[in-house]
Amino acid sequence: MPKKKAKTGEATLFKASLLHAGIAHEVEGEMLFDALSKLDPQQVKLKGILRVTKGDKAVERLFYRKALRRVLGNKSARLLWATRLEYLLSLQ
């Protein structure tokens, strides 16, 4: 059975928002890895909440400063967490 291609548009974009120290940073990307790559790890000073949405599904995860910098700054960790968060979105 062939997979159906998703229509391009707003519903297929991943939206990632990072809330830390009262400041919200919002980015979008076709893949979650691309959206996370747009966030700057040097701006992270405190723990933060990473919220990922796709369509009407949303997942939130609390990260402490060291782990959040690792996720945003390290390519391997970013790929790992992008995969995990996409899986959590698919479960909803």
Helices and strands as residue ranges (DSSP letters): G 10-12, E 14-20, E 23-29, H 32-37, G 41-43, E 48-54, E 57-63, H 65-73, H 75-91
